[in-house]
Structure formats: C-alpha cells, structure tokens
C-alpha cells in the first residue's frame, strides 16, 4: 500500500492507515531533488526525452513491492527539470510478449509522436523468452503497443534487452544488449526505415571486456567523439542459473563503421562514475541541444536493499540528478545542469583554515575551491556519515558509513591537480563533481537527523567553501 505524502518539508510526514489507526511517521530520508517513487521499487531510468516542451523520465518500477519480481514503466515529467510530477504507470506488462516484465529501453520523437522501445520479458515453465517492443503516443500519457516484435537472433541467449534507438542519415538504428551462447557480452545492431520493421544487421560490438552480458547500451556523438556506453555483467554459468554477480557502467570511444555495421573501439572501457551507487545510465538531447545523462543511483546488494532505511516508508531507490555531458581533454566530462542553481536559498562563504557549520537540512550544495592545496584537506558531512580526504598531492579518499554493517566503506581516487570539489547533498543521496566534472562520485547514505553538521580542516590560503542551503526559508 502506498503511503500518502502530506508535507513537503525536509522531514516529510506520511500517513499510514493500518488497522483503522492513523500512524504518522516522519521520513528523514526523503530526497528533495533526487527523483524517487512514493511507493515501491525504482530502478533503471528509461526513455529519457523532451516531448512537446516537457521532460519525461520513465523508469523501471515495481509499484506493488520492494523487490525485483515485477517490472513496468513509471514516468516522471517536468517543464523545468526541478519540479516534477509522477504520472504513475506508463507501460504495463499486460500482453503475451511482455507478460513477465516491461524491461528497460529508450524513447524518440518522430512525426509529433513519442515512441518507446522496450524489452518484453516472458517466462514459460521458468524458461525466459524476450522480445524488443515498441509503443507510441501522441500525448505522452496514453501508449499504444505495436503488435510487431523483434525476436532474439540465433547465437544468443534470451538475455537480450534494453534497446536504444536513434536516427542517422534517414536510417533508424537500434542497439540491444546481449549475451552470446558462449556467455560473452555483446551488443546487437538492427536497422529500420519506418520504426516498425527491423532488420538484424549483426554484432555491433563484442569483447571479453563486456564480461558475460552487456546491459543498457547507449551510443551518441559528443563533439568530435563517438561514445558507446556499456554495462558489463559478470554472471554465473548457464548450469548455475546464469545469475548476475556484479556489474558496472562504463564507456568506450571509437567509431560506428556503417559500411561494416559495427563499432570499432579506440579506447579501453572507462568508468562513468567512480562512486558506490551508479548504474544503467541513459542519455538524450534536449531542445537546447544538451546531451543529458541520468543514472540509477544504486549498486546495493540484497542485504543493503533489505535493510535500506527507506523500506520503512515503503519505497526504495532514486535516480541521479541530470548531468550535461561534454567532450574535453580527450575524455568525458559531466556537470550538473544550470537549472539546479535555482534551488539555492541561502549562501554562506567560508575561508578559514578550519570551520564547523550546521546545515538546517540534508539538502544543500558545497562549492569547494582549492587554490594551490599542497597539504591535507578533510571535510566531514552529515554528522560524520560521509567524509572526503585529500592528501594534498593526488590521492582523494571518499567514505561513508554502511547502513548494514555499520562499518566505514572507502574508495580511493587518483586526481592530480585537484582544484575544485562540488557536492550536491540530498537527504540520503550525495553526488560529487571534481575539477569541473572530470570525475564524478555518487553514493547513497542514511542519516536520521534533520540538521547536518559539516566540519572541515586544512583549507589553505586563498581557498574557499560556498555553502548553499536548499531549504525554503520559513517566514
């Protein structure tokens, strides 16, 4: 049963009718600017698009439970990328070819219609069969499913999913994540002239570096670079159930050779996000010609999902903030959208070497400028839950308290010439952008207190920290 939101303050109150008794809970983990469901489990972002002036962020959703046993498409929509409405269900697993799940996919606009491409998942006596499907809408709310489907080509298992569609020189292209029968990750390529009938063109890309399966592929051009986004999965053998062991999101630089119908890589796989919680990103181009990327903000294991504090409020997981992509210095840069600046309500500038600040809520932004920082610098946030340490040379250590074990988890990054750290902190989500988006780090954390202590030490001369509160002032 969904809880009913009754207060949009930092601590959002929920009313739960249980046995005829009204129980009011305050939720310290409800995020202000990270999209999350009011109930159920959210995972991959799907079908990101700007259509008829509005932004649509579809997503995988189990609205009935907090597990991965059911998949449909839910939808958020916005006119400004800051204020969002949730439309509820968009694509349901209600037909023969998607009876066991409407899995991930993408969206395009053509002839004033929105087209959604997704994977229909079915199981018969435990045997999986997948279909790539299409649904279209003229208003962005009501979708009609095409009866035509794409079946899995021979030579591949039924782990064949997550279609991404784009147009180039009058031809529609589709790439689909795949697994060969030899259990090697791959991406298949299809083409069409009408979005209905698709021709299999062969393997777009496959390599041992894609592990045993490749999910959520994406392809786009950015400046003078061609980018292929991949999500390699390690899986158990077919004899042991072909279950997911681990996965991550990365990208390659290369070229789409249209004559050979394949992608030729010119780089190794590079991480998109260095953090604890990032997966299944999708990108799109908006009317301002910005390439915008959004990811699922989770790599939680089963125990972390089970004990996630938001489950007490009947929901699980969130998306990252939208990021604009740039190709600079022969690598991918990611930066928060300019629209986020409108959330700033109060500014405090700190220049002392050491200082303490009490934030009035968990929703705030920190802009840290390190000028010729050659000695150690450390900042602790969210009452010690999240910590960043820089050694003054090139080592950056980011840590959090794990909500299951209670132990501190640590990741170490190598960043020569660190000069800027920009932190977007929400009630239970943090995204860190370093050196104008050269590296990004995403993580969930859980702090039950509304007011959050921030303490830093070691800021050198000419360095500064700007704190921006996102909490509305109460008159």
Secondary structure, DSSP 4 states (H G I P E B T S, - for coil): -PPEE---SSSEEEEEEETTEEEEEEETT--SSS-B-SSEEEEEEEEEEEETTEEEEEEEEESS-SSSS--EEEEEEESSSSSEEEEEEEE---SGGGTT-EEEEEEEEETTEEEEEEEEEEEETTEEEEEEEEEEESSSS--EE-S--EEPPTTB-S--EEEEEEEETTEEEEEEEEEBTT--EEEEEEEESSSSS-EEEEEEEE-GGGBTEEEEEEEEEETTEEEEEEEEEEE--GGGT--EEEE--EEEEEEEETTTTEEEE-S--EES--SSS-EEEEEEE-TT--EEEEEE-----HHHHHT-GGGGGTEE-BBPPPEEEEEETTEEEEEE-GGGGGG--EEEEE-SSSEEEEESSS-EEEEEE-SS--S-EEEEETTTTEEEEE-SSSEEEEEEE-TTT-PEEEEEEE-TT--EEEEEE-SSEEEEEETTTTEEEEEE-----SSEEEEEE-PPTT-EEEEEE-SPPP-
